[in-house]
């Protein structure tokens, strides 16, 4: 049994070995904190609590806190239940009799604990969110997800429930989330306290609250809404310019072109290799004259051969290890990683990026290896300036993106900033972070996974998201399989927040002598056969016509926290069918897109929610609240527009 009290609008519960605080952190949002150390400490991480009123009552057997339609009730055993409009939505669960062992903790030394919170399962509940990963699942119910960032797996510890609430696990520690049939469980391997937020509402209301609590994305600069060209990798300045010039010659609209890794002299030098990039300023100037932005890849790895290594190592600007050699990654030598959680690191590296890239005309950055990509993946072996790796490791990509945002803001260019990153955490969106799904295979199965992954990332208040069109690895560009895949994936890419072509294609010819990391095969849209070229160019032109629409919804994403790519239930939360449709989605509020993700398929069965719909390829009318099967030859895609919406005009030259 424990002691309940109310102070300053919050509920406190105390018993031997635990202190609990329940408070309102925004209207309709309740924050739960529990410390095995017996005192609550200030660890907001990226949370931005808001001052709001809440009704609290304390009786002999329980205490109640109410805000909006959300209510939390805690009894003298320490068990907590949450209600929305009087209906129970969450009830803490114990695997021991007499409700003992609520919130079990295991000591991990130095004031750190392994903690776990469990809730009873609701049979008909569906969950969405948790970032992106190749789970093959749209509804995450039944999944066990490790809360750890690795290549192609970005963990955002938030879910939206079909019962009308959101749950944010406010903890950057390595852990796990189990959305099992018998219980829902959140755990952290090493932390000082339990911290989570429950927020009530329909999908739009909850994502708006999540954005308010973690930060809104900026307004996407208009250039970023167009077509991005990328490959692994342009070896030289002239090779990159040849590609850009050819796009212009062929009248292919192109907004950005990207220089991939190993353009540098050494990992950690943060500058062009002058042998292959002799005049980056002239290169950038020519691109800008063509209306093309220049993005460049940066890795957070650094080795002792770098001109910056000794300076940074002596000042504790690098990640350290608790055992063994100070090495976190091996790739062309033993590497370690910078420590972006250290403000001095962020300032020092930014100055190098500004001097060697921004001042030479580079517009923005691609942050690869942003998890960070450590190998072996022993987070307990890492030391950050703000804590041990398994306690704070998920914050790495957050501070990594903050480094450039703060730098661009300091020179008055924050409004232009877009940082392409392979990982993110709660709140990364406010730094202009565009997350992409990592190094994924070039298969139809992978395409199907990405569709569901993008929708789950959309439900985490991170609206800027994309994939490598065509997948990253394993492509044979001469094969019929890939030539079908690249078209279907490109159709999907047109209806993603950002349309970006990238991949490591089969190499043609010999690599340039002296190049450390050779280029892959060609990856421009005219490289996949004449028939495909005509199809892909039409898709680029369609994206160009859709740019005002995309910009409109990017602005809404910034203002309200709504994603551009939206699960069907986001627009139709009362329609139960919309919670089961993970291979179609709303692009904004007017376009329903259903990508084809099965090899050889030339039709798609689509669920149309309530309303009147127009099929874009022939302008035929369909009534809502029914399933329809639509044919789609390789040069056709399946999209519907709400009847009467002017965006239909953009499709008149499509398909």
N, C-alpha and C positions, 0 to 999 in steps of 0.2 A: 504494500500500500504506500501511497505517496501523499504529498501535500499540494493542494491547489490554491492558487491565488491570482488576483488580477492587479496589474500595475501599469499605468500609462497606456491604457487601451489594449494591453496584451495579456495573454494567459500564461502563467508560469506553473510548471509542475516539477516538483523535486522529490527525489527518493534516493536512497543510497546508491551512489555510482552514476547518477544521471540528473541533468538539468534540462528541462524542455521549455521552449518559448514558442507560442503560437501567436502570430500577429497578422494584421492586414498590411500587405505591401503595395496594394492598389485596390481600386474598387472591384469587387468580385474576385480578388486574389488573396489567398491565405498562404502564409509562409510558415513552415514547420522547421524548427531547429532543435537539435538534441545533442548534448555533449556528454560523453562518458567521463570527461574530466571534471564535471560538476559545475562548469561555468560556460556561458555562451560567449563566444568571442566574435569580433567583427571580421567576418570573411564574406564580403559581398561578391568577391571575384568580379564578374562583369555585370552583376545585377544592379539595377538602378531603382531602388525602392522609392515609392511615392507616398507622400503624406496623404492619408485618407482616414475617414471616420469609420469606426467599427463598433458594433454593439457587443458588449461582453457581460456575461452573468456568471456567477460562481455560486454553486450550491454545495451541499455536503458531499454528494456522490459524484458530481461532474461539474465541468465548466464549459461554457458555450461562447463561441465567437462567431458573429454574423457580419457579412459584408455583401451587398448586392443580394443575389439569391443563393449565395454560398454560405454554408454553415459548417463549422468544425465543433465536434463534441469530444472531450477527453474525460475519461473516468479516473478514479483513484488508483486503478491498476496501471494507468498510463496508456491505455488503449485509446486510439483516435478513430473516429468515423467522420466522413464528410457527406453532406447532403446538398443537393441542388434542387431548389424549389420544393423542398420537403422529401425528395426521393434520395435514398442512400446511393451514392456512387462509388465510395471507397470505404472499406472497413479493414483496419489492420488485422493481420492474421498471425497467429502463433502456432507452431507445430508442437507445442507442449500443452499439457492440460492446465486448467485453471487460469488460462491466459497468462501464464508465466513465459519468460523468454521473449517478451515483446522487444523488438529492436536489439537482438543479441550483438555483442561487441567482443572482439578479441584484441588484446593488447599487442601492439607492434613496436613498443619501445619509443622513447623520446617524445611522449605525448601523442603518438599516433595510434590509430585503431583500425582494425578491419570491421566495417559496419554493414548492417543489412536491414532493410525495411521490407516487410512483406504485407500484401493485401489479399483479401479473399478474391477469388476469380468470379467474374460475372459471365454467365454462360453465353449470352448473346452480344457480348462486347467486342468491338473491333478497334484495333490500334493502328495509327499511322505516324510516321516520323522516324526518329533515330538516325537521321542523316542518310547517307547512301551506301550501298554495298550490294554485291551480286548474290542476294538471298533468293531471288526468284519469287519473292513475296511482295504483294501490294498490301494486304492486311497483315500486319506483323504479329497478330495473335498466334501463339504457338511457337514463336521464335525465341531463341536465346542468343543475345547479341553481346559480344564482348565490347566493353566501352574502352576501346583502344584504337588509335589511328594507325593504319598501315596503308600502303599503296592500294588504291581502289576500294578502301573502306574508311569512310569518314564518319566518326561517331559524334552525333549531336544528341545529348541526353534529354530529349523531349519527345513526348508522344501526345497525340490528340486522340481522345476516345469518342467513339460513336455515341456514348451516353451524354455527351455535351460538356466535356471538360478537358483541359490540358494539364499535363504533369511535367514539370521541369525539375530534373535532378541537378541541383545547383552545386556541382562538385566536379572539379577537373582531374580527379584521381582515376587511375586505371581501375576498372570494375566490371560489372556485368548487369545486364537487364534481362530478366526472364519474364516473358509474357505467356506463361504456361496455362494449361487447361485447369490446373488445380490451384494456382496462385500467381500473383504478379509480384516480382521481387526485384529490388534495386540494391546493389552492393558496391562498396568501394574498398580497395585493398588496403590503402593507407590514407587516413584523414584525421583531422582533429575533431570533426563533428558531422552529424547528419544535417543536411540542408536541402529542402525541396519546396516547391511552390505548386499549389493547386489553383487553377483558374477556371471559372465557369463561363459557358457561353457556346454559341454555335461556332462553326469554323472561322467565320470572319471576325467575330467578337474575340475569340481566343487568340488568333494570330495578331490582331491589333494590340491586344494586351501584352502578348509576348514581345512584340516590337517595342512597345513603350517601356517594358522592363529590361530589355537587353540592347536597345538601340535600333533606330531605323536605318535602312540603307540610304545612301545618297541618291540623288537623281542620276540615273545612268546618262553619261554624255552621249549625244546623238550619234557620234561616230561609231560607238560600240554596238549599235543596233543593226549594223550591216553585216556583210560577209567577211569572215576572217580567213586568211590563207596561212597554212602552216605545214611543215613536214619535218621529219627527222632525216637529215637536217641540212640546211643550206650551209655549205662548207666555206663559202667566201662571199665577200662583198659583191663581186660581179655576178656570182650565181644567183644571189638574192635579187639583185636589180634586174637580171634577165627575166626572172619569173614575174616581177612586178610590171615590167614593160610589156611583157606578152599579154598580161591581163588587160592592160589598157588598150593595146593594139586590137585585141579581140572584143573590145567593148564589154568586158565583164566587170561589173561594179565590185570594187574591193575596198573595204574600210581599213583593214589592218593586215600587216604581214609580220611574221614572227621569226626571230633568230633563236634557235634552240641552243642547247648546252655545248660546251667545249669550243665556244668561240673565244674563250679566254686563254691567257698565257699559262695560268695555273689555278687550280681550285683554291679559291679564297683571295685571288688578286683583284677580282671585280673590274676587269677592263678587257678591251678587245686585244686579240693577238694581231699586232700590226703586220705580220706576214700575210695574213688572209683578209684582214680588214684594215687596209692602209689609210683610209680617209673616211671614218664613220660620219663625220659632220657633213661631208659632201653627199654621202649616201642618204642620210636622213633628209637633207635638203631636197634631193631629187624626188624622194618618196613623197614628201610633203607637197611638192609642186604637182604631183599626180593625185593628190587628195588622199594619200595613204598614211595611216599612223604606223609607227614602228614600236613593236614590243620586243623585249629581250629577256631571255631566260637567265635566272640566277639560282644557284644552289646554295644552301646554307653550310655546305661542307668546306673544310679548309684543312690543309696539311702543312707539315713543317717546311716544305719548299716554298710556300707562299711568302711574299714580301710582307704580308700583314700578320703572319702567324706569331712571331715572337712578341710583338707589341701587344697583341690581343691576349696571348697566353699569360704574359706577366701581369696583366691587369684583370684577370679572371673574367674575360669576355667570352670564353668558350665553355661549352659543356664539359664537365669533368666526370670521371668514373670513380666509383668507390673501390674497385679492385681491378687488377690487371693494368695493361698499358692504356694510356689515355687515347683510346681509339673507339669510335662509335660506328664506323662504316669503312669498308674496304672497296675501293673502285679506283684503279690506277694509283695504287698506294694507300697507305693507312691515313684515313681522314678522321677528323672530329667535326663537331658542329658548333656554329656560333650559338651563343645563348641570348636570344632576343628578349628574354624576361628581364635582362639587365638593361636599364635605360642607357647606360654608357655604351653598351654594345650597339644598341639601336642608333645612337647618335653617330658613333664612329663609322659604322658600315654605311649609313645613309650618306655621310659626307663623301665616301668613296664612290657610291652609286651616282651621286649628283655630279661629282667631278668628272668621272670617266664615261658616264652614260647620258644623264640628263643634259649636261652642258654640251654634249656632242649631238643633241637632237633626238635622243631616244624619248619616246612619249610615256611609256609605262612598262611594267615588269610582269614577268611570268615566274612565279615562285614554285619551282619544282621541289620534290623531296620535302614538302612542307609538313610532314607528319610529326617529327622528322623521320626519314627513312633510316632507322638504326638497324644494325645487323652485327651480332645477334640481338633479337628484340627483348633485351633485358632492361626494362624500365627502372627496376630497383637498383641498377648499377649507375644511373645517371644522377648528376647533381646540377640543379639549376640555381640561379642566384636567389630564387624565392622558395626553394624547397627541393626535396628529393623527386626524382623522375616519376615514381609511381604515385606520388601525392599530387603533383601539379603538371604532369607531362602533357595533358590534353590542351594546355594553354599555349603550347609552342606555336601553333599556326596563328593564334590570335595575336600574339605579340609580334610575330613575323610580319603580318600584314600591317599592324599598327606602325611598324618602323617606316614604311614607305608613306603611309597616309599622313603621319605627323610631319615627315619631311616635305611632302608635296604641299601640305597646308602652310608650312613655314615660308615657302617661296610663292605662295598665292596661287597654287595650281591644284588644290584639293578637288575642285569641281571637275577637273579633267581626269582624275585618277581612276583607273581600273586595274586591280591586281589579280591576275589569274593565279589560282592557288590549288594545290592538290589536296588540301585539307583545310578544315576550319573548326571553330568551336563556337559556342553560344556567344553571340554578339559580334562575330567577325564581320557580319554584314555592314556594320556602321563604318567600316574602313574601306568600303568600296571593293570588297572581296568577291570575285567571281570564282566559284568553286567548279572544278571539273572532276570527272569521276575516275581519273587515274589511268593507269596502263592496263587497258581491258582488251580481251581477244577480239579478233575480227571474225565474229560468228553471228549467225542469226540468234542463237541462244543468248549471246551477250547483248544484242540489240534489245531483246525482250526484257532482259534484266534492267537495262538502262531506263526503259520507259517507267518501270515501277520505282526504280531508285530516284529518278527525278521528281516523281510525285511525292515520295516520302521526304525528300529534302525540301520540297516546297512547303511542307507542313511544319518546318522548323524555323520559319521567319527568315530564311536565307533565300531571297528571290532570284539572285544572280547565279545561274547554274548551267552547265553544258557538258557535252561529251566530245570525245574524239570522233568525228564523223567517219564511219568506216571501221571503227575500232583501232587500237594502237598496234597490235602485233599479230603475226600469223597470216597476213594477207598474201595471196598470190594474185597480183593485179592482172595477170593474163588469163585467169580462170573464169569460167562462166559463173561459178559460185560467188566470187568476190564482186564481179561486175553487176550481178543482181543485188548483192548486199549493199554496195556503195550507193545505189539508187534509192533503195528502201530506207537506208540510214540517212541519206541526204534529205529525203522527204520529211523524216522525223526532225532532222536538224533545223529545217526551215521554221518549224513550230516549237523550237526551244528558245529560251530567253536570249541565248547567243548562238549564232550559227558559225561554227568553227570547224574547218577541215584540218585534220592532223593524222599522223600515223607513221609507223616505221614500215615502209613497203619493201617488197623484195628488191634487192639491189640489182641494178643493171650495169655491167661493166666493172672495171677495177677502181678501187678507191684512189684518191689523189695521194701521191707519195708524200710522206711526212705528216699526214693528217692522223691525229691520235684517235679520234672517233669518227669513222667514215659516215658518209651520208647513206640514207636508205634510198630506195628507188623513187622515181618522180611521183608527185602527189598533187598535181594540178588537175582541174576537172577535165581537161582535154586529153589526159593520159590514160583514160580507161575505155577507149574505143569511141568511134565516131557516133554511134547511136547513143551511147551514154552521155557523150559530150553535149549533144543537143538537149537531152533531158535535164542534165545538171545545170546547164546555162539557163534554161527556162526557170529552174527552181531558184537560182540566184536572183534572177529578175523578179520572181514572185516575192522573195524576201525583201527586195528593194521596194516593191510597192506596198508591202506590209509595214515598212518602217514607221510611218506615222502612228499606226495602230499599236505597234510594239512600244513606241515611245510613250504613248498615252498610258499604257498599263505599267510601264516602268515608273512613271511619275506617281501612279496610284500606289505602287509597291513602296515607294519612298514615303508617301504621305500616310498610308494606312497600314502598311505591313502585309498587304495581300500579295501573294505570288502572282506571276504572270502565267506560269504553267500550273493549272489548278485541277486537283482531283474532282471528279464529277460531283461528289457530295459537298464540295466547297460552295458551289452555286445552288445545289439542290439538297440541303441537309435533311429534308423531310422525306426524301425518296430513298427507301431501303435498297433499291437496286443499285443506286449510285455508290454505295459502300463496297460493292463487289466488282466494280469495273476498273481494273488496273491497267488495261491496255487501250484505253481511250481517255481523253481528258479535255477540259476546257482550256483554250488558249485565250486569256482574257475572259470576258463574260459573254462574247458573241460568237466565237468560233469553237466548234467541237471537232477535234481531230482524233482520228483512229488509225495509228500507224500499222502497216503490215509488217510483221516480224517473223513470219514463217517462210522458209525457203520454198519457192515454187508456187506460193499462194497468189491467187489473183482475185480474191474476194475477202470481205471482212464483215462480220456480224457486229452491229453497233446497237447500243441501247440509246434511244432518244428520250430524254426526259420531257416533262410537261412543256407544251408550247408548239409552235409551228416552225418547221425547219426547212431549209433549202439546201439540197446537195450541190456543192460548188461546181462539180464537173459538167452538169447539164441543166442546172437550175430547176430540177424537179422538186416538187413539194412533198413533204412528209409530215404527218401528224405525230405528236409526241406520245410518250408513255407506251412505247412499243419497241420491240427488237426488229431491225431490218438488216438484210444482207445486201451488200453493195459490191458490185464487181469493180476491179481495179487492175487493169493491165499494168505492165511494168512502168509505163509512162503516165500512169494515173495514181492518184492518192485519194483517200477517203476523208473528206472534210464536209461539215455542215455549218451553215450560218443561220442565226436566228432570222426568221422572215422579217423583211423590212429594214434590216440593218444595212447601212451604206457600205460596210466593209466588203460586201459581196462583189462590188465593182473591181476590187483588187484581183479577183480570181478570173476575170473575163478572158484573160489570155493564158490561163493556166490549164493543165491537163489537155 
